[in-house]
Amino acid sequence: MSIDFLAWFDALERRHLETLKFSEVRRAVQALSSLYVERREQADIDSAFSGAGKRAAFAMYFAPLHFLLVREIVQALDARLPQNTTIMDLGCGTGVAGAAWAVYSDPHSNVVGIDRNLWALQECKWNYKQFGLRGTVRNADVDAVRIPSATAVIAAFTVNELRAGSRERLFTELIRTARSGAPVLVVEPIARRVASWWDEWMNEWRRIGGRVDEWRFRVELPERLALMDRAAGLDHREITGRSLWLPAIA
Ligand SMILES: C[S@@+](CC[C@H](N)C(=O)[O-])C[C@H]1O[C@@H](n2cnc3c(N)ncnc32)[C@H](O)[C@@H]1O
């Protein structure tokens, strides 16, 4: 079964509002939003999925926004993949970044979601199924992942969560992937606070022929997502982000 974004969002909302009230999720959206905006200590990052409210907020509010952002970015980059490519989604959370790329590029792609959080992986499986994707999930630390050759990689809202050593290791792994002939896409929010690693990655990315962008997209949110947005005092009629895009390096 394959469904479009709006039908998926409806199903997602039904799934999470079965056990929680709209107002409970709204409060959790506000809590997570300030957690993401203020500088986050490792303990904050680790607590992002603690509690039913925060999980629902992530799954039915932040994840659809991430889906839309990645969808717009891959369209703008025309990041189409060769047929039957596998996409590896590092720090996949509920799987929406890899799913958005796959749906745009080739709905028959294999998607492999990697995350260390078991709840997120369950949601990820459900989402892949909703989109009709051939998706599998792996419970692993990004640190322990070796990217197979000819595997496209996406890491959305993940790199900033890694410890410095893991980030450095991942950087080397991503460059190796591009050199082996597969594209790499990194997506992050436009930093409210300075993330020093970004500047280093950006410079190196440009040096080896990659593309660095900041994005602003006007999007029409599904009515109920817009309602949650307003109720939480947020405004995502325009969604923003930045990306590092490295097509396969010859
Ligand atoms: C902000 S969420 C983003 C999720 C998803 N990529 C998205 O765009 O919605 C960051 C994800 O990275 C995962 N993560 C953070 N550090 C990780 C690590 N070292 N290994 C595996 N997963 C990690 C978290 O569990 C979480 O699911």
The ligand as a Tripos MOL2 file, in Angstrom:
@<TRIPOS>MOLECULE
LIG
   27    29     1     0     0
SMALL
NO_CHARGES

@<TRIPOS>ATOM
      1 C1         16.3500   14.9380   15.9080 C.3       1 LIG1
      2 S1         16.1260   13.2390   15.5790 S.3       1 LIG1
      3 C2         15.9650   13.2620   13.8070 C.3       1 LIG1
      4 C3         15.2610   12.0590   13.2900 C.3       1 LIG1
      5 C4         15.0270   12.0100   11.7890 C.3       1 LIG1
      6 N1         16.2600   11.9310   11.0520 N.3       1 LIG1
      7 C5         14.1890   13.1540   11.3010 C.2       1 LIG1
      8 O1         14.6740   13.9160   10.4480 O.co2     1 LIG1
      9 O2         13.0460   13.2970   11.7510 O.co2     1 LIG1
     10 C6         17.7520   12.5710   15.7980 C.3       1 LIG1
     11 C7         17.7720   11.0520   15.7580 C.3       1 LIG1
     12 O3         19.1170   10.6030   15.8020 O.3       1 LIG1
     13 C8         19.1910    9.4930   16.6690 C.3       1 LIG1
     14 N2         20.5800    9.4080   17.1520 N.ar      1 LIG1
     15 C9         21.2810   10.3680   17.8080 C.ar      1 LIG1
     16 N3         22.5300    9.9380   18.0510 N.ar      1 LIG1
     17 C10        22.6140    8.6730   17.5370 C.ar      1 LIG1
     18 C11        23.6570    7.7190   17.4760 C.ar      1 LIG1
     19 N4         24.8620    7.9640   17.9990 N.pl3     1 LIG1
     20 N5         23.4020    6.5360   16.8720 N.ar      1 LIG1
     21 C12        22.1730    6.2680   16.3450 C.ar      1 LIG1
     22 N6         21.1540    7.1430   16.3750 N.ar      1 LIG1
     23 C13        21.3730    8.3450   16.9580 C.ar      1 LIG1
     24 C14        18.1780    9.7760   17.7550 C.3       1 LIG1
     25 O4         17.7780    8.5890   18.4360 O.3       1 LIG1
     26 C15        17.0560   10.3970   16.9370 C.3       1 LIG1
     27 O5         16.1710    9.4310   16.4630 O.3       1 LIG1
@<TRIPOS>BOND
     1     1     2 1
     2     2     3 1
     3     2    10 1
     4     3     4 1
     5     4     5 1
     6     5     6 1
     7     5     7 1
     8     7     8 2
     9     7     9 1
    10    10    11 1
    11    11    12 1
    12    11    26 1
    13    12    13 1
    14    13    14 1
    15    13    24 1
    16    14    15 ar
    17    14    23 ar
    18    15    16 ar
    19    16    17 ar
    20    17    18 ar
    21    17    23 ar
    22    18    19 1
    23    18    20 ar
    24    20    21 ar
    25    21    22 ar
    26    22    23 ar
    27    24    25 1
    28    24    26 1
    29    26    27 1
@<TRIPOS>SUBSTRUCTURE
     1 LIG1         1 GROUP 0 **** ****
